[in-house]
Amino acid sequence: QVQLVESGGGLVQAGGSLRLSCAASGLTFNNYAMGWFRQAPGKEREFVATISGGGGWTILADSVKGRFTISRDNAKNTVYLQMNSLKPEDTAVYYCIAGSTTAQAMDVPAYWGQGTQVTVSS
């Protein structure tokens, strides 16, 4: 079965950086758009970023543009989210997702990871 396993979350001060990783198995990795959603306490899950199967196309939410970067290594079946200039409002559980297209990945992903907590202190 498909498994998406996130790592790299933690506690960081505002202005700091973290890099999330997501290792995928059980799917033909380069056939899938990958990405990230997040859910803050008391809020709905929201789209953060997605990257096409070949890695040539990325889409980021307006709230993270200029601060976050998404990338992938198809040889390692891994997608990354580099988060810089973190703000307290970035505090959330971050979920790795996979979709057959970037459009699906942004809207209704086919697969979800278990999530990793990111906490940004002020």
C-alpha positions as CSV (number, residue, x, y, z in Angstrom):
1,Q,0.0,0.0,0.0
2,V,1.0,3.6,-0.4
3,Q,2.9,5.1,2.5
4,L,4.0,8.7,3.0
5,V,6.2,9.3,6.0
6,E,7.0,12.8,7.1
7,S,10.0,13.9,9.2
8,G,11.8,17.1,10.1
9,G,9.2,18.8,12.2
10,G,9.9,20.4,15.5
11,L,10.1,23.6,17.5
12,V,11.8,26.7,16.1
13,Q,11.9,30.4,16.9
14,A,10.3,32.9,14.7
15,G,12.6,33.8,11.8
16,G,14.2,30.4,11.8
17,S,14.2,27.5,9.3
18,L,13.1,23.9,9.1
19,R,13.2,21.4,6.3
20,L,10.5,18.8,6.1
21,S,11.0,15.5,4.3
22,C,8.5,13.0,3.0
23,A,9.5,9.5,2.0
24,A,7.1,7.7,-0.3
25,S,6.6,4.0,-1.0
26,G,4.1,1.8,-2.7
27,L,3.6,4.1,-5.7
28,T,5.5,5.0,-8.9
29,F,6.9,8.2,-7.4
30,N,7.7,10.2,-10.5
31,N,4.1,9.6,-11.8
32,Y,2.7,11.6,-8.9
33,A,2.5,15.2,-8.0
34,M,3.6,15.6,-4.4
35,G,2.9,18.3,-2.0
36,W,2.1,19.6,1.5
37,F,-1.0,20.7,3.4
38,R,-1.1,22.0,6.9
39,Q,-3.7,22.3,9.7
40,A,-3.4,24.8,12.5
41,P,-5.3,24.3,15.8
42,G,-9.0,25.1,15.3
43,K,-8.6,25.7,11.6
44,E,-9.3,23.7,8.5
45,R,-6.5,22.0,6.5
46,E,-5.0,24.3,3.9
47,F,-2.9,23.8,0.8
48,V,0.7,24.8,1.2
49,A,2.6,23.6,-1.9
50,T,2.8,21.1,-4.7
51,I,5.3,19.9,-7.3
52,S,4.8,18.1,-10.5
53,G,6.0,14.5,-11.1
54,G,9.1,15.6,-13.0
55,G,9.8,18.5,-10.6
56,G,9.5,21.2,-13.2
57,W,6.4,22.8,-12.0
58,T,5.6,24.1,-8.5
59,I,2.7,25.9,-7.0
60,L,2.8,27.6,-3.5
61,A,0.1,29.2,-1.5
62,D,0.3,33.0,-1.3
63,S,0.9,32.8,2.5
64,V,4.2,31.0,2.0
65,K,5.5,32.4,-1.3
66,G,9.0,33.8,-0.9
67,R,9.6,31.9,2.3
68,F,9.0,28.2,1.5
69,T,10.4,26.1,-1.3
70,I,9.2,22.7,-2.5
71,S,11.5,20.2,-4.2
72,R,11.8,16.5,-4.9
73,D,14.4,13.8,-5.5
74,N,12.9,11.1,-7.6
75,A,15.9,8.8,-7.1
76,K,15.1,8.8,-3.4
77,N,11.3,8.9,-3.7
78,T,11.4,11.9,-1.4
79,V,9.8,15.4,-1.4
80,Y,11.0,18.3,0.7
81,L,9.6,21.5,2.0
82,Q,12.2,24.1,2.9
83,M,10.7,26.6,5.3
84,N,12.5,29.9,5.9
85,S,11.6,33.0,7.8
86,L,9.1,31.1,9.9
87,K,6.3,32.9,11.6
88,P,4.2,31.9,14.6
89,E,1.2,31.6,12.2
90,D,3.0,28.8,10.4
91,T,2.5,26.6,13.5
92,A,0.5,23.6,12.3
93,V,0.6,19.9,11.6
94,Y,2.1,19.5,8.1
95,Y,0.9,16.7,5.9
96,C,2.6,15.2,2.9
97,I,0.2,14.4,0.1
98,A,0.3,12.8,-3.4
99,G,-2.0,13.3,-6.4
100,S,-2.1,12.1,-10.0
101,T,-1.8,15.7,-11.1
102,T,-0.9,19.0,-9.4
103,A,-4.6,20.0,-9.7
104,Q,-5.7,17.0,-7.8
105,A,-2.8,17.4,-5.3
106,M,-4.0,21.0,-4.6
107,D,-7.7,20.0,-4.3
108,V,-8.4,16.4,-3.2
109,P,-5.1,14.5,-2.8
110,A,-5.2,10.8,-3.3
111,Y,-2.9,10.0,-0.5
112,W,-2.0,11.5,2.9
113,G,0.8,11.0,5.4
114,Q,0.3,11.0,9.1
115,G,1.6,14.5,9.6
116,T,4.5,16.2,11.5
117,Q,4.2,19.0,14.0
118,V,5.8,22.3,13.3
119,T,5.8,24.9,16.2
120,V,7.1,28.4,15.7
121,S,7.6,30.4,18.9
122,S,7.5,34.1,19.0
